Amino acid sequence: MNPVIRPMRPEDVPAAERVSDEGFFELDTRLQRASDPAPQRRSDRHRQVWIERTRHLVGTDPGGCWVVEDGSGLVGMVTSFRRETLWCLATYAVLPGRQGQGIGKPLLAAALDHGRACTRGMLSASSDAKAVRIYRQVGFDLHPQMALTGAVDRSAIPVIEKVRDGGTGDVELMDSLDRATRGAAHGPDHELMLRTWRLLVSDTSTGSGYVYLNERGQVGLLAASNRRTAVRLLWAALAEGPERATVPHVTGANQWVLDVGFAARLTLHTEGFLGLRGMKPPAPYVHNGALL
């Protein structure tokens, strides 16, 4: 059976997760630096979150989610979605043994077609040379990303005020902040994040913002109306998170993240690219790798 590209169905999601896990584990192994910890497979909890997120995207954007299938089963998958005038690439993977066989490009083209009417685009990419070359060829500007990691110096955490736990009543506020920072609301994605992550909110007369802590207790997504509020929320996330923190997906437009990270004694390194089309890097903002 020759490879066939077809829309992803809900029942495909567990097999698509295995394709993604295999693809990203191989990629992490190939890109591993001497100072990096050994690549890990997804934990059961992370796998459950991935599956729930992907089923959510198949439900909201069936036209943006595709798989490649042959006689052996699924060999490639992609998920993408539209939010207002913004198209986002969530996940894109081909089994390691099937790469370089003409599967990836038409798979990505099917997802890109879902966003043909959108004026903006976002994706978060690894440092894989082949992938970023393709993203540039299809019109994305590539902005280097950084990440901060390490044990948080708890003595450096300031007194944190004006931050509270959030909930469904904050969705309208968060959508407004999304539009101000990245040009489009997350809309139904907030429903997903509220089910799977913890939300912290700051809403005062001088500024508003929110931060999600993901299933690992790390920063999953942060948006704010000004840098002072963003800094407050990032400190709150570090205070509430685990001893060893990771603040991923930091762009050059968000130097305030570096100030907080260095004060907390975290270590900085480069990590992939933010791909953008028709827009500038959002700020003050820390994007999510899949939900952008």
Secondary structure as the mmCIF struct_conf table of DSSP 4:
data_model
#
loop_
_struct_conf.conf_type_id
_struct_conf.id
_struct_conf.beg_label_comp_id
_struct_conf.beg_label_asym_id
_struct_conf.beg_label_seq_id
_struct_conf.end_label_comp_id
_struct_conf.end_label_asym_id
_struct_conf.end_label_seq_id
STRN STRN1 VAL A 4 PRO A 7
HELX_RH_3T_P HELX_RH_3T_P1 PRO A 10 ASP A 12
HELX_RH_AL_P HELX_RH_AL_P1 VAL A 13 LEU A 31
TURN_TY1_P TURN_TY1_P1 ALA A 34 SER A 35
BEND BEND1 ASP A 36 ASP A 36
HELX_LH_PP_P HELX_LH_PP_P1 PRO A 37 PRO A 39
HELX_LH_PP_P HELX_LH_PP_P2 ARG A 41 SER A 43
HELX_RH_AL_P HELX_RH_AL_P2 ASP A 44 THR A 60
HELX_RH_3T_P HELX_RH_3T_P2 PRO A 62 GLY A 64
STRN STRN2 CYS A 65 ASP A 70
TURN_TY1_P TURN_TY1_P2 GLY A 71 SER A 72
STRN STRN3 GLY A 73 ARG A 83
TURN_TY1_P TURN_TY1_P3 GLU A 84 THR A 85
STRN STRN4 LEU A 86 VAL A 94
HELX_RH_3T_P HELX_RH_3T_P3 PRO A 96 ARG A 98
TURN_TY1_P TURN_TY1_P4 GLN A 99 GLY A 100
BEND BEND2 GLN A 101 GLY A 102
HELX_RH_AL_P HELX_RH_AL_P3 GLY A 104 HIS A 114
TURN_TY1_P TURN_TY1_P5 GLY A 115 ALA A 117
BEND BEND3 THR A 119 THR A 119
STRN STRN5 ARG A 120 ALA A 125
BEND BEND4 SER A 127 SER A 127
HELX_RH_AL_P HELX_RH_AL_P4 ALA A 129 GLN A 137
TURN_TY1_P TURN_TY1_P6 VAL A 138 GLY A 139
STRN STRN6 ASP A 141 ALA A 151
HELX_RH_3T_P HELX_RH_3T_P4 ARG A 154 ALA A 156
HELX_LH_PP_P HELX_LH_PP_P3 ILE A 157 VAL A 159
BEND BEND5 LYS A 162 LYS A 162
STRN STRN7 ARG A 164 ASP A 165
HELX_RH_3T_P HELX_RH_3T_P5 THR A 168 ASP A 170
HELX_RH_AL_P HELX_RH_AL_P5 VAL A 171 ARG A 182
BEND BEND6 GLY A 183 ALA A 184
TURN_TY1_P TURN_TY1_P7 GLY A 187 GLY A 187
HELX_RH_AL_P HELX_RH_AL_P6 PRO A 188 THR A 196
BEND BEND7 TRP A 197 TRP A 197
STRN STRN8 ARG A 198 THR A 204
TURN_TY1_P TURN_TY1_P8 SER A 205 THR A 206
STRN STRN9 GLY A 207 LEU A 213
TURN_TY1_P TURN_TY1_P9 GLU A 215 ARG A 216
BEND BEND8 GLY A 217 GLN A 218
STRN STRN10 VAL A 219 ALA A 224
BEND BEND9 SER A 225 ASN A 226
HELX_RH_AL_P HELX_RH_AL_P7 ARG A 227 GLU A 240
BEND BEND10 GLY A 241 GLY A 241
BEND BEND11 GLU A 243 GLU A 243
STRN STRN11 ARG A 244 THR A 251
TURN_TY1_P TURN_TY1_P10 GLY A 252 ALA A 253
HELX_RH_AL_P HELX_RH_AL_P8 GLN A 255 ALA A 263
TURN_TY1_P TURN_TY1_P11 ALA A 264 ARG A 265
STRN STRN12 THR A 267 ARG A 277
BEND BEND12 GLY A 278 MET A 279
HELX_LH_PP_P HELX_LH_PP_P4 LYS A 280 PRO A 282
BEND BEND13 ALA A 283 PRO A 284
STRN STRN13 TYR A 285 VAL A 286
TURN_TY1_P TURN_TY1_P12 GLY A 289 LEU A 291
#
